[in-house]
Amino acid sequence: MSKPCIDLDACMRCGACVGTCPVNAMFLKEYTVEVNDDCTSCGLCEKVCPVGAVSLGGE
């Protein structure tokens, strides 16, 4: 399983991905979104991102 990749150039830091994570594996920092090892690669964060900045494919 791969953790989500965040395109920081596209990310608006809105927190939608953080709020939807069922295992609280995502954290909004001042200039980035971090994902810890609790991530289960469920894909919810990718689905809720309004600008498509989250991807699970490692792109």
Number of C-alpha atoms within 10 A of each C-alpha: 9 12 19 24 17 20 16 13 8 11 18 15 17 13 17 17 24 22 14 18 19 13 11 14 18 22 16 16 10 7 10 15 20 14 17 12 8 11 18 15 15 16 17 16 24 21 14 18 20 14 12 14 20 25 18 17 10 10 9
